[in-house]
Amino acid sequence: FAAAHLKVDRELVLAAVTNNGWALEFAAEKLQGDREVVLAAVRQTGTVLQFAPDGLKTDREIVAAALRQDPAVQPCAAEPLRAPLRQEQDRAQAAATQGLHDRLRDLEARMKDMETA
């Protein structure tokens, strides 16, 4: 645990969360609501989005940075962002599935060509 005067030192906390996002959990509440501090933290450890105030959980840049680091943080995002995030994930999954189907179809065609050759 850090001393109280260290938990409110913005520069120290910013350096700490840049190195280890989990440091956000121990920062003073005021700094847990500092956009720059939270953004640095979630870029390092997406899961710490849970310690951000609700107002920052609606910030697209913060949520996107957290998701890039850890896709499992989607439930921590504010409700208005969840539906678009789910839609993006569904589109990505559908594209990946279609790509696999296309590759399988190509492979089957090549195998058939090899059998007839």
DSSP file (Angstrom, degrees, kcal/mol; ACC not computed):
  #  RESIDUE AA STRUCTURE BP1 BP2  ACC     N-H-->O    O-->H-N    N-H-->O    O-->H-N    TCO  KAPPA ALPHA  PHI   PSI    X-CA   Y-CA   Z-CA
    1    1 A F              0   0    0      0, 0.0     2,-0.3     0, 0.0    25,-0.0   0.000 360.0 360.0 360.0 143.6    0.0    0.0    0.0
    2    2 A A        -     0   0    0     24,-0.1     5,-0.1     1,-0.1     2,-0.0  -0.653 360.0-100.2 -95.1 151.9    1.2    3.5   -0.8
    3    3 A A    >>  -     0   0    0     -2,-0.3     4,-1.5     1,-0.1     3,-1.3  -0.337  36.7-110.6 -65.1 151.4    1.1    6.4    1.6
    4    4 A A  H 3> S+     0   0    0      1,-0.3     4,-0.7     2,-0.2     3,-0.1   0.853 116.9  55.9 -55.4 -39.5   -1.8    8.8    1.2
    5    5 A H  H 34 S+     0   0    0      1,-0.2    -1,-0.3     2,-0.2     4,-0.2   0.759 107.2  50.6 -69.3 -21.8    0.4   11.6   -0.1
    6    6 A L  H X4 S+     0   0    0     -3,-1.3     3,-0.9     1,-0.2    -1,-0.2   0.818 101.6  61.2 -80.8 -31.9    1.7    9.3   -2.9
    7    7 A K  H 3< S+     0   0    0     -4,-1.5    21,-2.5     1,-0.2    24,-0.2   0.677 107.8  44.8 -68.6 -17.2   -1.8    8.3   -4.0
    8    8 A V  T 3< S+     0   0    0     -4,-0.7     2,-1.0    19,-0.2    -1,-0.2   0.434  82.3 107.4-105.9  -1.4   -2.6   11.9   -4.8
    9    9 A D    <>  -     0   0    0     -3,-0.9     4,-2.8    -4,-0.2     5,-0.2  -0.681  55.5-162.4 -80.2 103.0    0.6   12.7   -6.6
   10   10 A R  H  > S+     0   0    0     -2,-1.0     4,-3.0     1,-0.2     5,-0.2   0.893  85.5  48.0 -57.0 -47.2   -0.6   12.9  -10.3
   11   11 A E  H  > S+     0   0    0      1,-0.2     4,-2.2     2,-0.2    -1,-0.2   0.902 114.3  46.9 -64.0 -40.3    2.8   12.5  -11.9
   12   12 A L  H  > S+     0   0    0      2,-0.2     4,-2.4     1,-0.2    -2,-0.2   0.925 114.4  46.7 -65.8 -45.1    3.8    9.6   -9.7
   13   13 A V  H  X S+     0   0    0     -4,-2.8     4,-2.9     2,-0.2     5,-0.3   0.902 111.0  52.5 -65.2 -40.9    0.4    7.8  -10.3
   14   14 A L  H  X S+     0   0    0     -4,-3.0     4,-1.7    -5,-0.2    -1,-0.2   0.918 111.6  46.3 -61.2 -43.3    0.7    8.4  -14.0
   15   15 A A  H  X S+     0   0    0     -4,-2.2     4,-1.4    -5,-0.2    -1,-0.2   0.903 113.0  50.8 -63.6 -41.0    4.1    6.9  -14.1
   16   16 A A  H  X S+     0   0    0     -4,-2.4     4,-2.9     1,-0.2     7,-0.3   0.933 111.6  44.8 -64.9 -46.9    2.9    4.0  -11.9
   17   17 A V  H  < S+     0   0    0     -4,-2.9    -1,-0.2     1,-0.2    -2,-0.2   0.799 108.8  57.7 -71.3 -26.1   -0.2    3.2  -14.1
   18   18 A T  H  < S+     0   0    0     -4,-1.7    -1,-0.2    -5,-0.3     3,-0.2   0.850 115.3  37.7 -67.6 -32.9    1.9    3.5  -17.3
   19   19 A N  H  < S+     0   0    0     -4,-1.4     2,-0.3     1,-0.3    -2,-0.2   0.850 139.4   7.9 -83.4 -39.1    4.2    0.8  -15.8
   20   20 A N    ><  -     0   0    0     -4,-2.9     3,-2.3    -5,-0.2    -1,-0.3  -0.863  62.1-155.4-150.0 106.9    1.4   -1.3  -14.2
   21   21 A G  G >  S+     0   0    0     -2,-0.3     3,-2.1     1,-0.3     4,-0.3   0.764  89.4  73.2 -56.5 -28.2   -2.2   -0.5  -14.9
   22   22 A W  G >  S+     0   0    0      1,-0.3     3,-1.4     2,-0.2     4,-0.4   0.691  76.7  79.7 -62.5 -16.8   -3.3   -2.2  -11.6
   23   23 A A  G X> S+     0   0    0     -3,-2.3     3,-1.1     1,-0.3     4,-0.5   0.746  76.4  74.7 -61.6 -21.4   -1.8    0.8   -9.8
   24   24 A L  G X4 S+     0   0    0     -3,-2.1     3,-1.1     1,-0.3    -1,-0.3   0.858  84.9  64.0 -58.8 -34.4   -5.0    2.6  -10.7
   25   25 A E  G <4 S+     0   0    0     -3,-1.4    -1,-0.3    -4,-0.3    -2,-0.2   0.821 107.5  41.2 -58.2 -31.8   -6.8    0.6   -8.0
   26   26 A F  G <4 S+     0   0    0     -3,-1.1    -1,-0.3    -4,-0.4    -2,-0.2   0.429  92.0 107.8-100.6  -0.8   -4.7    2.2   -5.3
   27   27 A A  S << S-     0   0    0     -3,-1.1   -19,-0.2    -4,-0.5   -20,-0.1  -0.356  84.2 -86.8 -72.9 157.2   -4.7    5.8   -6.7
   28   28 A A    >>  -     0   0    0    -21,-2.5     4,-1.8     1,-0.1     3,-0.8  -0.311  40.9-111.7 -59.4 148.6   -6.7    8.5   -5.0
   29   29 A E  H 3> S+     0   0    0      1,-0.3     4,-0.8     2,-0.2    -1,-0.1   0.862 117.9  58.5 -53.1 -39.8  -10.3    8.6   -6.2
   30   30 A K  H >4 S+     0   0    0      1,-0.2     3,-0.6     2,-0.2    -1,-0.3   0.894 108.4  44.9 -58.9 -40.5   -9.7   12.0   -7.8
   31   31 A L  H X4 S+     0   0    0     -3,-0.8     3,-1.3     1,-0.2    -1,-0.2   0.751 102.4  64.5 -78.3 -23.9   -7.0   10.4  -10.0
   32   32 A Q  H 3< S+     0   0    0     -4,-1.8    -1,-0.2     1,-0.2    -2,-0.2   0.708 106.0  47.5 -67.2 -17.8   -9.1    7.4  -10.8
   33   33 A G  T << S+     0   0    0     -4,-0.8     2,-0.6    -3,-0.6    -1,-0.2   0.313  84.5 111.1-102.4   6.3  -11.3    9.9  -12.5
   34   34 A D    <>  -     0   0    0     -3,-1.3     4,-2.8     1,-0.2     5,-0.3  -0.736  62.4-147.4 -84.3 118.1   -8.5   11.6  -14.4
   35   35 A R  H  > S+     0   0    0     -2,-0.6     4,-2.7     1,-0.2     5,-0.2   0.886  95.6  48.1 -54.6 -46.3   -8.9   10.8  -18.1
   36   36 A E  H  > S+     0   0    0      2,-0.2     4,-2.1     1,-0.2    -1,-0.2   0.893 113.3  47.9 -64.9 -39.6   -5.2   10.8  -18.9
   37   37 A V  H  > S+     0   0    0      2,-0.2     4,-2.2     1,-0.2    -2,-0.2   0.933 114.1  46.4 -65.8 -46.3   -4.4    8.6  -15.9
   38   38 A V  H  X S+     0   0    0     -4,-2.8     4,-2.9     2,-0.2     5,-0.3   0.910 111.2  51.9 -64.5 -42.4   -7.2    6.1  -16.7
   39   39 A L  H  X S+     0   0    0     -4,-2.7     4,-1.7    -5,-0.3    -1,-0.2   0.919 110.8  47.7 -60.9 -43.9   -6.2    6.0  -20.4
   40   40 A A  H  X S+     0   0    0     -4,-2.1     4,-1.0    -5,-0.2    -1,-0.2   0.900 113.2  49.8 -62.5 -40.0   -2.6    5.2  -19.5
   41   41 A A  H >X S+     0   0    0     -4,-2.2     4,-3.1     1,-0.2     3,-0.6   0.934 111.0  46.2 -65.9 -47.8   -3.8    2.5  -17.1
   42   42 A V  H 3< S+     0   0    0     -4,-2.9    -1,-0.2     1,-0.3    -2,-0.2   0.787 106.2  59.9 -71.3 -25.0   -6.2    0.7  -19.5
   43   43 A R  H 3< S+     0   0    0     -4,-1.7    -1,-0.3    -5,-0.3     3,-0.2   0.828 115.6  35.9 -66.4 -29.1   -3.6    0.8  -22.3
   44   44 A Q  H << S+     0   0    0     -4,-1.0     2,-0.3    -3,-0.6    -2,-0.2   0.872 139.6  10.0 -87.1 -43.8   -1.4   -1.2  -19.9
   45   45 A T    ><  -     0   0    0     -4,-3.1     3,-1.8    -5,-0.1    -1,-0.3  -0.837  62.8-165.9-143.9  97.0   -4.1   -3.4  -18.3
   46   46 A G  G >  S+     0   0    0     -2,-0.3     3,-1.9     1,-0.3     4,-0.1   0.799  82.6  70.4 -56.7 -32.9   -7.5   -3.2  -19.8
   47   47 A T  G >  S+     0   0    0      1,-0.3     3,-1.6     2,-0.1    -1,-0.3   0.729  80.3  75.1 -59.6 -24.5   -9.2   -4.9  -16.9
   48   48 A V  G X   +     0   0    0     -3,-1.8     3,-2.1     1,-0.3     4,-0.4   0.503  65.4  94.7 -72.9   0.3   -8.7   -1.8  -14.7
   49   49 A L  G X  S+     0   0    0     -3,-1.9     3,-1.6     1,-0.3    -1,-0.3   0.821  72.0  72.0 -54.4 -28.7  -11.5   -0.1  -16.6
   50   50 A Q  G <  S+     0   0    0     -3,-1.6    -1,-0.3     1,-0.3    -2,-0.2   0.745  93.0  53.3 -60.5 -23.3  -13.6   -1.4  -13.7
   51   51 A F  G <  S+     0   0    0     -3,-2.1    -1,-0.3    -4,-0.1    -2,-0.2   0.536  88.7  98.7 -90.3  -7.0  -11.9    1.2  -11.4
   52   52 A A  S <  S-     0   0    0     -3,-1.6   -19,-0.2    -4,-0.4   -20,-0.1  -0.492  83.6-104.0 -78.0 149.0  -12.8    4.1  -13.6
   53   53 A P    >>  -     0   0    0      0, 0.0     3,-1.4     0, 0.0     4,-1.0  -0.320  35.3-103.8 -68.5 159.1  -15.8    6.3  -12.8
   54   54 A D  G >4 S+     0   0    0      1,-0.3     3,-0.6     2,-0.2     4,-0.4   0.835 118.3  63.6 -53.4 -36.9  -19.0    5.7  -14.9
   55   55 A G  G >4 S+     0   0    0      1,-0.3     3,-0.6     2,-0.2    -1,-0.3   0.836 105.1  45.1 -59.9 -33.3  -18.3    8.9  -16.8
   56   56 A L  G X4 S+     0   0    0     -3,-1.4     3,-1.0     1,-0.2    -1,-0.3   0.649  99.2  70.1 -85.1 -15.4  -15.1    7.5  -18.3
   57   57 A K  G << S+     0   0    0     -4,-1.0    21,-2.5    -3,-0.6    -1,-0.2   0.518  97.9  52.8 -77.5  -3.6  -16.7    4.2  -19.1
   58   58 A T  G <  S+     0   0    0     -3,-0.6     2,-0.7    -4,-0.4    -1,-0.2   0.378  81.5 109.1-104.9  -0.2  -18.6    6.1  -21.8
   59   59 A D    <>  -     0   0    0     -3,-1.0     4,-2.8     1,-0.2     5,-0.3  -0.683  60.6-153.6 -81.0 113.1  -15.4    7.5  -23.3
   60   60 A R  H  > S+     0   0    0     -2,-0.7     4,-2.8     1,-0.2     5,-0.2   0.869  91.6  51.8 -58.0 -40.0  -14.9    5.7  -26.6
   61   61 A E  H  > S+     0   0    0      2,-0.2     4,-2.2     1,-0.2    -1,-0.2   0.915 112.8  44.8 -65.4 -41.9  -11.2    6.2  -26.6
   62   62 A I  H  > S+     0   0    0      2,-0.2     4,-2.4     1,-0.2    -2,-0.2   0.939 115.8  46.0 -66.5 -46.9  -10.7    4.8  -23.2
   63   63 A V  H  X S+     0   0    0     -4,-2.8     4,-2.6     1,-0.2    -2,-0.2   0.911 112.8  50.5 -63.8 -42.1  -13.1    1.8  -23.8
   64   64 A A  H  X S+     0   0    0     -4,-2.8     4,-2.3    -5,-0.3    -1,-0.2   0.908 110.9  49.2 -62.6 -41.5  -11.4    1.1  -27.1
   65   65 A A  H  X S+     0   0    0     -4,-2.2     4,-1.6    -5,-0.2    -1,-0.2   0.907 112.0  48.8 -64.0 -41.2   -8.0    1.1  -25.5
   66   66 A A  H  X S+     0   0    0     -4,-2.4     4,-2.6     1,-0.2    -2,-0.2   0.914 111.9  48.8 -64.2 -42.8   -9.2   -1.2  -22.8
   67   67 A L  H  < S+     0   0    0     -4,-2.6    -2,-0.2     2,-0.2    -1,-0.2   0.861 107.2  54.8 -67.1 -35.9  -10.7   -3.6  -25.3
   68   68 A R  H  < S+     0   0    0     -4,-2.3    -1,-0.2     1,-0.2    -2,-0.2   0.885 114.6  41.3 -63.2 -36.0   -7.6   -3.7  -27.4
   69   69 A Q  H  < S+     0   0    0     -4,-1.6    -2,-0.2     1,-0.3    -1,-0.2   0.866 138.9   3.7 -79.3 -36.9   -5.7   -4.7  -24.3
   70   70 A D    ><  -     0   0    0     -4,-2.6     3,-1.9    -5,-0.1    -1,-0.3  -0.768  57.2-163.5-154.1 100.7   -8.3   -7.2  -23.0
   71   71 A P  G >  S+     0   0    0      0, 0.0     3,-1.2     0, 0.0    -4,-0.1   0.694  85.4  74.7 -59.9 -18.3  -11.5   -7.9  -25.0
   72   72 A A  G 3  S+     0   0    0      1,-0.2     4,-0.1     2,-0.1    -5,-0.1   0.547  76.3  78.6 -73.1  -5.4  -13.1   -9.4  -21.8
   73   73 A V  G X>  +     0   0    0     -3,-1.9     3,-2.3     1,-0.2     4,-0.7   0.463  58.1 106.3 -82.7   1.0  -13.6   -5.9  -20.3
   74   74 A Q  G X4 S+     0   0    0     -3,-1.2     3,-1.5     1,-0.3    -1,-0.2   0.860  72.7  58.9 -50.1 -41.6  -16.7   -5.3  -22.5
   75   75 A P  G 34 S+     0   0    0      0, 0.0    -1,-0.3     0, 0.0    -2,-0.1   0.747  99.8  59.3 -62.4 -19.6  -19.1   -5.7  -19.5
   76   76 A C  G <4 S+     0   0    0     -3,-2.3    -2,-0.2    -4,-0.1     3,-0.1   0.686  86.9  96.5 -79.3 -18.1  -17.2   -2.8  -17.7
   77   77 A A  S << S-     0   0    0     -3,-1.5   -19,-0.2    -4,-0.7   -20,-0.1  -0.356  91.6 -91.9 -69.9 152.2  -18.1   -0.4  -20.6
   78   78 A A    >>  -     0   0    0    -21,-2.5     3,-1.8   -24,-0.1     4,-0.9  -0.323  38.9-109.8 -63.0 147.6  -21.1    1.8  -20.1
   79   79 A E  H >> S+     0   0    0      1,-0.3     4,-0.9     2,-0.2     3,-0.9   0.831 114.4  61.2 -50.8 -42.3  -24.3    0.4  -21.5
   80   80 A P  H 34 S+     0   0    0      0, 0.0    -1,-0.3     0, 0.0   -22,-0.1   0.782 108.9  44.7 -60.9 -22.9  -24.6    2.8  -24.4
   81   81 A L  H <> S+     0   0    0     -3,-1.8     4,-1.9   -24,-0.2    -2,-0.2   0.659  97.1  75.6 -91.5 -16.6  -21.3    1.4  -25.8
   82   82 A R  H <X S+     0   0    0     -4,-0.9     4,-3.0    -3,-0.9     5,-0.2   0.923  91.6  51.0 -64.7 -46.1  -22.1   -2.3  -25.2
   83   83 A A  H  X S+     0   0    0     -4,-0.9     4,-2.5     1,-0.2    -1,-0.2   0.943 112.7  45.1 -60.6 -49.4  -24.5   -2.8  -28.1
   84   84 A P  H  > S+     0   0    0      0, 0.0     4,-2.4     0, 0.0    -1,-0.2   0.886 114.0  51.1 -61.3 -35.6  -22.1   -1.2  -30.7
   85   85 A L  H  X S+     0   0    0     -4,-1.9     4,-2.5     2,-0.2    -2,-0.2   0.922 110.0  48.6 -66.3 -42.6  -19.2   -3.2  -29.3
   86   86 A R  H  X S+     0   0    0     -4,-3.0     4,-2.8     2,-0.2    -1,-0.2   0.905 110.7  51.6 -62.0 -40.8  -21.2   -6.4  -29.5
   87   87 A Q  H  X S+     0   0    0     -4,-2.5     4,-2.5    -5,-0.2    -2,-0.2   0.914 109.9  49.0 -62.9 -42.8  -22.1   -5.6  -33.1
   88   88 A E  H  X S+     0   0    0     -4,-2.4     4,-2.4     2,-0.2    -2,-0.2   0.925 112.7  47.4 -61.7 -44.2  -18.5   -5.0  -33.9
   89   89 A Q  H  X S+     0   0    0     -4,-2.5     4,-2.6     1,-0.2    -2,-0.2   0.908 111.5  50.8 -64.3 -41.5  -17.5   -8.3  -32.3
   90   90 A D  H  X S+     0   0    0     -4,-2.8     4,-2.6     2,-0.2    -2,-0.2   0.909 111.1  48.4 -62.7 -41.9  -20.3  -10.2  -34.1
   91   91 A R  H  X S+     0   0    0     -4,-2.5     4,-2.6     2,-0.2    -2,-0.2   0.918 112.5  48.5 -64.0 -42.6  -19.2   -8.7  -37.5
   92   92 A A  H  X S+     0   0    0     -4,-2.4     4,-2.3     1,-0.2    -2,-0.2   0.912 113.0  47.6 -63.8 -41.8  -15.6   -9.7  -36.8
   93   93 A Q  H  X S+     0   0    0     -4,-2.6     4,-2.6     2,-0.2    -2,-0.2   0.906 111.9  49.9 -66.6 -40.7  -16.6  -13.2  -35.8
   94   94 A A  H  X S+     0   0    0     -4,-2.6     4,-2.7     2,-0.2    -2,-0.2   0.908 111.1  49.3 -63.7 -41.7  -18.9  -13.5  -38.9
   95   95 A A  H  X S+     0   0    0     -4,-2.6     4,-2.4     2,-0.2    -2,-0.2   0.907 112.1  48.1 -64.3 -41.1  -16.0  -12.4  -41.2
   96   96 A A  H  X S+     0   0    0     -4,-2.3     4,-2.0     2,-0.2    -2,-0.2   0.912 112.7  48.5 -65.3 -41.8  -13.6  -14.8  -39.6
   97   97 A T  H  X S+     0   0    0     -4,-2.6     4,-2.4     2,-0.2    -2,-0.2   0.918 111.6  49.3 -64.2 -43.7  -16.2  -17.7  -39.9
   98   98 A Q  H  X S+     0   0    0     -4,-2.7     4,-2.7     1,-0.2    -1,-0.2   0.907 109.0  53.5 -62.4 -40.7  -16.8  -16.8  -43.6
   99   99 A G  H  X S+     0   0    0     -4,-2.4     4,-2.2     1,-0.2    -1,-0.2   0.893 109.2  48.2 -60.4 -40.3  -13.1  -16.7  -44.2
  100  100 A L  H  X S+     0   0    0     -4,-2.0     4,-2.5     2,-0.2    -1,-0.2   0.904 110.9  50.7 -66.3 -41.5  -12.7  -20.2  -42.7
  101  101 A H  H  X S+     0   0    0     -4,-2.4     4,-2.4     2,-0.2    -2,-0.2   0.916 110.7  49.6 -61.9 -42.7  -15.6  -21.5  -44.8
  102  102 A D  H  X S+     0   0    0     -4,-2.7     4,-2.3     2,-0.2    -2,-0.2   0.911 111.7  48.1 -62.4 -43.0  -14.0  -20.0  -48.0
  103  103 A R  H  X S+     0   0    0     -4,-2.2     4,-2.4     2,-0.2    -2,-0.2   0.899 111.5  50.2 -65.7 -40.2  -10.7  -21.6  -47.1
  104  104 A L  H  X S+     0   0    0     -4,-2.5     4,-2.5     2,-0.2    -2,-0.2   0.909 110.1  50.3 -63.9 -42.2  -12.3  -25.0  -46.5
  105  105 A R  H  X S+     0   0    0     -4,-2.4     4,-2.1     2,-0.2    -2,-0.2   0.910 111.6  48.6 -62.1 -42.7  -14.2  -24.7  -49.8
  106  106 A D  H  X S+     0   0    0     -4,-2.3     4,-2.4     2,-0.2    -2,-0.2   0.904 111.6  49.7 -62.7 -42.3  -10.9  -23.9  -51.6
  107  107 A L  H  X S+     0   0    0     -4,-2.4     4,-2.4     1,-0.2    -2,-0.2   0.906 110.0  50.2 -64.5 -41.8   -9.1  -26.8  -49.9
  108  108 A E  H  X S+     0   0    0     -4,-2.5     4,-2.2     1,-0.2    -1,-0.2   0.896 110.4  50.4 -63.2 -39.7  -11.9  -29.2  -50.9
  109  109 A A  H  X S+     0   0    0     -4,-2.1     4,-2.3     2,-0.2    -2,-0.2   0.905 110.8  49.0 -65.4 -41.7  -11.7  -28.0  -54.5
  110  110 A R  H  X S+     0   0    0     -4,-2.4     4,-2.4     2,-0.2    -2,-0.2   0.904 110.7  50.1 -64.3 -40.8   -8.0  -28.6  -54.6
  111  111 A M  H  X S+     0   0    0     -4,-2.4     4,-1.9     2,-0.2    -1,-0.2   0.907 110.7  49.6 -63.8 -40.5   -8.3  -32.0  -53.1
  112  112 A K  H  X S+     0   0    0     -4,-2.2     4,-1.7     1,-0.2    -2,-0.2   0.905 110.2  50.9 -64.4 -41.3  -10.9  -32.9  -55.7
  113  113 A D  H  X S+     0   0    0     -4,-2.3     4,-1.0     1,-0.2    -2,-0.2   0.891 109.8  50.7 -61.9 -40.3   -8.6  -31.6  -58.5
  114  114 A M  H  < S+     0   0    0     -4,-2.4    -1,-0.2     1,-0.2    -2,-0.2   0.860 108.1  52.6 -67.1 -34.7   -5.8  -33.7  -57.1
  115  115 A E  H  < S+     0   0    0     -4,-1.9    -1,-0.2     1,-0.2    -2,-0.2   0.860 112.3  44.9 -67.9 -35.7   -8.0  -36.8  -57.1
  116  116 A T  H  <        0   0    0     -4,-1.7    -1,-0.2     1,-0.2    -2,-0.2   0.617 360.0 360.0 -85.4 -12.4   -9.0  -36.3  -60.8
  117  117 A A     <        0   0    0     -4,-1.0    -1,-0.2    -3,-0.2    -2,-0.2   0.482 360.0 360.0 -83.5 360.0   -5.4  -35.6  -61.9
